[in-house]
Structures are given as structure tokens and as C-alpha cells.
Amino acid sequence: MAPLSTPGGDLEYAVLLALWDAGPATARALHERVGEPDGLVYTTVAKVLDRLVAKGLVERTRIGKAFLFRARQKRDRVEGARAKEMLARLAGPGARVPVAALVDAVEAANPKLLDELAVAIAARRKGRHGS
């Protein structure tokens, strides 16, 4: 399976979140929901939608003179790809400090998650080593 493209920044991600939350919407409705509160012009949101379509994250269907946009990928799949990208950056050269920060962040968010992570790591190691 080809790697999944991910939103390229906060605005692309916000538009995709709006589509996941609200369901299919026009560019105008997405501008009202995402663009206007941040003082963005309509064309900015329209260009973001074009980029998301090009990445395969969103699809559009012509309805009269307008387009209806809908998320093409499920949220959990995109979130997983984003997490993998972030972790790949953290695990680059000199990864000890970022990994320690990640462990601190997970523990601060929910200490039980740290235990779940330890169990998942142990299971992965066991599966990889066949023991």
C-alpha cells in the first residue's frame, strides 16, 4: 500500500477536521467554519481544498455550480500517518532527548498510556524475536 499523504500544516488539518466533524460541505461552508474565524479570505480555503484533493485526502463532487467536498480518508488512518511522521522526525539522529520528551508527554497526558506503551513495545519485541 502506498504511503498516505498527510495535511501539510495547521490550516490543511483544520479543514480536514471540519470535514470529518461536519461531513460533506461546500467550500463556502468550510470557509465560514474554518476561514472566517481566523480572518482568512475564501480563496485561501478554496486553495487548501485543492491541495487536499491533490493529496487524495478529500474528494469533490460537482453539485450545480458548486463543489461538495468530503473526506476521502478515515480520520484514524490520517492520524496514524501523522503520528508516524512525527515519530520518524523524533527518532532521527540524536533521538534520546526527543524520545524522553515524548515519554514525559505521554505520562503527563495519561500515566496509564505509558503502561500500555510498555506492553505494546514488549509485544512487538517478542513478535520480532520470535520468543
N, C-alpha and C positions, 0 to 999 in steps of 0.2 A: 504494500500500500504506500502511495506517495506521501511524503510529509505534508502535514496540514499547514497552510498559511495561517498566520495569526494577525490580529489587529496590530497596525503599525504605530499606535500611540493612543493617548488618552481619549481623543475625540473619536477615532475609529471604534475603540472599545465602548465608549458611551453610546454610540449609535447602535452598535450590535446589542448591547444590553437593553436598549429601548425596544428593539425588535423582539428580543426574547421575552421581555416583560409584557409588551402590549400586543404582540402578534403582528400580522401583516399591516403595513402602514404606507401612506404616501410620503414623498419627500417633504411635502408641506407639513404634514402632521409630525414628522420626525424633527423638522426644524423648530416647530412650536414647542416640542417636548425637550429637545436637547440643545438646539442652537440659540433660540431666543433667550433662555435664561442666562446664557453666557455672553450675550451680545453679539452673536455671530450672524452673518448675513446668510440668506437662503442658499446662495450658490456654494458657500463653503460646505454646508451639509450635503448638497447635491454632489459635489466632487468627492466627498468622503464616501458616499453611497456608491459612486462609480468605482472607486478603489476597492471597496469591499466586494463588489460584483466581480471585478477582475481577479481578486484573490480566491474566488469561489466560496466566500463566506456568506454571501447574500445573493438572492436571485430576484429578478424583477419581471413583472408581467404587465404588459400594456393594458390599461383599462381606460378606454376612450382616449383622451389627450394626455392622461397622466400615467405614471407607473405605480404599481403596487409592489412594495419591497417586502421580502420575508427572509428570515434567517434560513440559510441553506444547511448549516451545520448545527448539531446539537450543542447546547451550552457546555455540557460536561466534556465533550471532545475538544472543544476550543480551549477550555480552562486547563485541561490536561496538557495540551500542546504548549500553552503559555507557561505553565509550571515547568515543563521540561526545558524550555528555552532559558528561563530564569536560572534554573539549577545548572544548566550547562555553562552559563556565564560564571556562576559562583564556583563551579568546580574547575575552573581554569587554573593557570599557574598560580601558585601561592594561595591555594584554596583554604588553608587552615583557618584564617581569620573569618572569611565569609561563612564557612560551614559552622563555626562556633556561633556566629551571629544568628544563623538560621536556627540552630538548636535553641538558643536563647529565645528567639521569637516564637517558636513552636511552644516552648514551655510556658511563656508568658500568655499566649493565647489560650492554651488549654493543656495543663500538665498531663492529662490522660492521653493526649495525642502523642506525646513523647514516648509513652509506653507502647502505644500502637505502632509507632515508627520503629522502635526497637524490635518488636515482634516481627514486623514486616521485613526488616533487614535480616534478622536471623533466618526467617523462612527462605528468603532469596538466596542467602549464602548456602543454606542446606541444600536447596534445589540445584544450585550451580555446582556444588562439590559432590553431589550425589550421595550424601550421607544421611 
